[in-house]
Amino acid sequence: MPSARALAVAQTVPVRGDVDANVAEHVRLARVAAREGARVIVFPELSLTGYELDLARDTAFSENDPRLIPLLDLTSSCSMTVIVGAPVGVGSRRHIGAFIVGADRTVRLYTKHHLGAFPPSARCDGIVPPAEATVFHAGDRNPLVPLDGGAAAVAVCGDAARASHPGEAAGRGATTYLASVFIIPSQFASEAANLALHAARYAMVVAMANYGGPSGGLASAGRSAIWSERGERLVELGASGAGVAVAIESPDGWRCRAVMLN
């Protein structure tokens, strides 16, 4: 058997536009996952700011943003990789990005390929966020993440809704698929079934990190989870609140734990 995988998903309740508070919460959750043995952890879409599209211009990160320093310190001290979401400026364009912060203090960037929009029925507090394409440009950066037991691919929300995206990842040799998402309650059942199907179809472990509370005026479904290569749900968090779900591979199978935090 190749080196065992040890991965986690983080479920966050973001503070609107408060990057410092959200970074501190990322560090707290990642340390919990590290104590459970995780070597890589993925956070939800736009996790460092919340899904606050009206704040994207003011909160956008640069590719070498100093606000990432606490995460660089974390990854090097815990020997783990963290994948965190933020609006990112690349040249004159803004993207929905996922920073891949490695244990060697390197930072790479994935940019969301397939932008989307929530339907009017998703309205909460009288608000429906604008279509992502009115704020961001579609991206094409797509680095693989070195991972015990092979390589992992990254996806941001709508990317994972298309079979071509995980299919292409499997074709590049990915054995794990790390999906950073924001899924609302009315869409959870179909999205979760789709992720389980990707896992079984492409023989990849699939990890999905969702918000545990509202963001951008919308409710979140929570229930961040990890599926095995056969599409079996290994571990799942609750529908609300912050926490981490950890899955550790061994010759005897998977050891899993869900930890919800106050």
C-alpha positions in Angstrom: 0.0 0.0 0.0 1.4 3.5 -0.8 1.8 6.0 2.0 -1.5 6.6 3.8 -3.6 9.7 3.2 -4.5 11.9 6.2 -6.9 14.6 5.3 -9.5 16.9 6.8 -12.2 19.3 5.9 -12.9 22.4 7.9 -16.4 23.8 8.4 -16.3 27.5 9.3 -18.8 30.2 10.3 -17.1 33.3 8.7 -17.2 36.8 10.0 -18.3 39.1 7.2 -15.2 40.7 5.7 -13.1 40.3 8.9 -10.0 38.7 7.5 -8.0 38.8 10.8 -10.8 37.0 12.7 -11.3 34.5 10.0 -7.5 33.8 9.7 -7.4 33.2 13.5 -10.3 30.7 13.2 -8.6 28.9 10.3 -5.5 28.5 12.5 -7.6 27.2 15.4 -9.4 24.6 13.2 -6.3 23.5 11.4 -4.5 22.9 14.7 -7.4 20.7 15.8 -7.1 18.7 12.6 -3.3 18.5 13.0 -3.7 17.0 16.5 -6.0 14.4 15.0 -3.3 13.5 12.5 -4.3 15.3 9.3 -1.6 16.4 6.9 -3.9 18.4 4.6 -7.0 20.4 5.3 -9.4 22.2 2.9 -11.6 25.2 3.9 -14.8 26.5 2.2 -15.0 28.8 -0.8 -14.0 32.4 0.0 -13.4 31.2 3.6 -11.1 34.1 4.6 -13.7 36.7 3.8 -17.0 34.9 3.7 -19.2 34.7 0.6 -19.5 38.5 0.5 -19.2 39.5 -3.2 -19.9 43.1 -2.4 -16.7 43.2 -0.4 -14.5 41.5 -3.0 -12.8 44.6 -4.2 -11.9 45.9 -0.8 -10.8 42.5 0.7 -9.1 41.0 -2.4 -5.7 39.3 -1.7 -2.5 39.6 -3.7 -0.7 36.4 -4.6 2.0 37.2 -1.9 -0.4 38.8 0.6 1.1 39.3 4.1 -2.3 38.4 5.6 -1.3 34.8 4.8 1.7 34.8 7.2 -0.1 33.3 10.1 -1.1 30.4 7.9 2.5 30.0 6.6 3.6 29.8 10.3 0.9 27.3 11.0 1.8 25.0 8.1 5.5 24.9 8.8 4.9 24.3 12.6 2.3 21.6 12.0 3.9 20.0 8.9 0.6 20.2 7.0 -0.9 21.8 3.9 -3.9 24.1 4.1 -6.2 25.2 1.3 -8.1 28.4 2.0 -10.4 30.5 -0.1 -10.3 34.3 -0.9 -10.9 36.8 -3.6 -7.6 37.2 -5.3 -6.3 39.9 -7.7 -4.1 38.7 -10.5 -3.0 41.6 -12.7 -6.1 43.6 -13.4 -8.5 40.8 -12.8 -10.2 39.4 -9.7 -10.7 35.6 -9.2 -12.3 33.3 -6.7 -9.1 31.7 -5.5 -7.9 28.9 -3.3 -4.5 29.4 -1.8 -2.5 26.2 -1.3 -0.2 26.9 1.6 2.4 24.1 2.0 4.4 22.9 4.9 7.5 24.2 3.2 6.0 27.8 3.3 5.3 27.8 -0.4 2.0 29.4 -1.6 0.3 28.3 -4.9 -2.9 29.5 -6.3 -5.9 27.7 -7.8 -8.5 29.9 -9.5 -12.1 28.9 -9.9 -12.8 27.8 -13.5 -16.6 27.8 -13.6 -18.4 30.8 -12.1 -22.0 30.5 -11.1 -25.0 32.3 -9.5 -27.6 31.4 -6.8 -31.2 31.1 -8.0 -33.8 33.7 -6.7 -35.3 31.0 -4.6 -32.1 31.1 -2.5 -33.1 34.5 -1.1 -32.4 34.9 2.6 -32.8 38.1 4.5 -34.2 39.7 1.3 -30.8 39.2 -0.5 -29.6 37.2 -3.4 -25.9 37.7 -4.2 -25.1 38.9 -7.7 -23.8 36.4 -10.3 -20.2 35.7 -9.7 -19.3 36.7 -13.3 -20.3 40.3 -12.5 -17.5 40.5 -9.8 -14.9 37.9 -10.9 -13.3 36.4 -14.0 -13.1 32.7 -14.6 -9.6 31.3 -13.9 -7.4 28.6 -15.3 -4.8 27.9 -12.6 -5.0 24.3 -11.5 -1.9 23.0 -9.6 -2.0 19.5 -8.1 -1.3 19.2 -4.4 1.4 16.7 -3.3 -0.3 14.3 -0.8 0.7 11.2 1.0 -0.5 8.4 -1.2 -0.4 10.4 -4.5 -1.6 13.8 -5.6 -4.7 15.8 -4.8 -6.7 18.1 -7.1 -8.5 21.2 -6.0 -12.0 22.4 -7.0 -14.0 25.4 -6.0 -17.8 24.9 -5.7 -19.2 25.0 -9.3 -16.1 23.3 -10.7 -17.1 20.1 -8.9 -20.6 20.2 -10.4 -19.2 19.3 -13.8 -18.0 15.7 -14.4 -15.3 17.0 -16.7 -13.5 18.7 -13.9 -12.9 15.7 -11.6 -12.5 13.5 -14.7 -9.6 15.7 -15.9 -8.1 15.6 -12.4 -8.2 11.8 -12.4 -6.6 11.9 -15.8 -3.7 13.9 -14.4 -3.1 11.3 -11.7 -5.1 12.8 -8.8 -6.3 10.2 -6.2 -7.9 12.8 -4.0 -10.3 15.6 -4.9 -10.5 18.6 -2.5 -13.7 20.6 -3.0 -14.0 24.1 -1.4 -17.7 25.0 -1.6 -20.6 27.1 -0.4 -23.7 24.9 -0.7 -27.2 26.1 0.5 -29.7 23.7 2.0 -32.0 23.4 -1.0 -29.1 22.2 -3.2 -27.3 20.0 -0.7 -28.8 16.6 -1.6 -28.0 16.9 -5.3 -24.6 18.3 -4.7 -23.6 15.6 -2.2 -24.9 12.9 -4.5 -22.8 14.4 -7.3 -19.7 14.3 -5.2 -20.3 10.7 -4.1 -20.7 9.8 -7.8 -17.4 11.5 -8.7 -15.7 9.5 -6.0 -17.0 6.2 -7.3 -16.7 7.0 -11.0 -13.1 8.2 -10.8 -11.9 6.1 -7.8 -10.9 9.2 -5.9 -11.3 10.2 -2.2 -13.5 13.3 -2.3 -13.4 15.9 0.5 -16.0 18.7 0.7 -15.7 21.8 3.0 -18.8 23.9 3.4 -19.8 26.8 5.7 -21.4 26.0 9.0 -23.4 29.3 9.1 -24.9 32.0 6.8 -22.8 34.1 4.5 -23.6 36.7 1.9 -27.2 36.8 3.1 -27.7 33.0 2.4 -28.1 30.1 4.7 -25.5 27.2 4.4 -26.2 23.5 4.5 -23.1 22.7 6.5 -22.5 18.9 6.6 -19.0 19.0 5.3 -17.9 15.5 4.5 -15.4 13.0 3.1 -16.2 10.1 0.7 -14.1 7.0 0.0 -13.0 5.9 -3.5 -16.2 3.7 -3.6 -18.5 6.7 -3.0 -19.1 5.8 0.7 -19.5 8.6 3.1 -16.7 8.2 5.6 -17.4 11.1 8.0 -19.7 14.1 8.1 -20.1 17.2 10.3 -23.4 18.7 11.5 -25.6 21.1 9.6 -24.4 24.2 11.6 -21.4 25.3 13.6 -17.7 25.1 13.1 -15.6 22.0 13.2 -13.3 19.6 11.4 -13.9 16.1 9.9 -10.8 14.0 9.7 -10.1 10.7 7.7 -6.9 8.8 8.2 -6.1 5.9 5.8 -4.5 2.7 7.1 -4.0 -0.9 5.9 -7.1 -1.8 7.9 -9.3 0.9 6.3 -10.2 4.4 7.3 -10.1 5.9 10.8 -12.5 8.9 10.9 -13.5 11.5 13.5 -15.9 14.5 13.4 -15.1 17.3 15.8 -17.6 20.1 16.3 -16.4 23.2 18.1 -18.3 25.9 20.0 
